[in-house]
Amino acid sequence: MFVLGAVGIGMALLIRRLADQYDVAMAIQRDSARIDELKRLRSDFITSVSHDLKTPLTSVVACLGMLQTYASEHVQGEKRALLANVKRNVDRLEAFIDDLTPASQLTSATVVLEREALDVRDAKQMWSK
């Protein structure tokens, strides 16, 4: 009878421990699903912001191009340097916006990088051209 009581207590403890582990596993699964949703929302947000910034920037680039064409014939000195500075900063902004989406995809693991062997000598030749 003592053995049956000990087995019963052991079974009760085991069942309780399994129930606790099940609860932990379910919490981890919920957290994982929430993290995946947050990653998707972040990616969607960055894509939207990138698009919303890119649209007016395209217009600025076009107008700046026309202004530079006009300025090449009519503007000299500091004004031309100022225009070149604006162009340089617009190009930097454009590059930054272009980098938003790929950077987001890399950090959220939506882009999978494929590893392959690379001969450093070939890479050096590509950069020296």
Phi, psi and omega in degrees: 000321177299321180296317179297322178295318179295318178296319179298316178295317178300317179295319179297316178296318179296316179297318179296318180295319177297321178296319178296317179294323176297317179298317178296316180298320179293321178296319178296319179296318177296317180297320179296317178296321179294319178297316178299319179295318178296321176298318179295317179297319178297316179297316178298319180297312182295320177298317180294314179298317179301313180296315181295330176279324184292324183300306178290331179295324177299320177295318179298317180299317180296313179295321179295322177298316178295319179296320179293323177297315178296316185294330182299334181259335190241350186239141181230168168062229186298326181293322178292320178295321178296317178297319177296323178295318178299315180300317180298317180288326175294319178297320178296317179297318179297317178295320178298315180295320178297331181277346183299309185294310178299322179297319178295318180295323179292317182286334179265003177063029174274349174248129179254123179275137177260127179273142174208156181293145181225127175276116184302328179297322177293319179297319179298320179294323179297318183285336182277352180281000000 
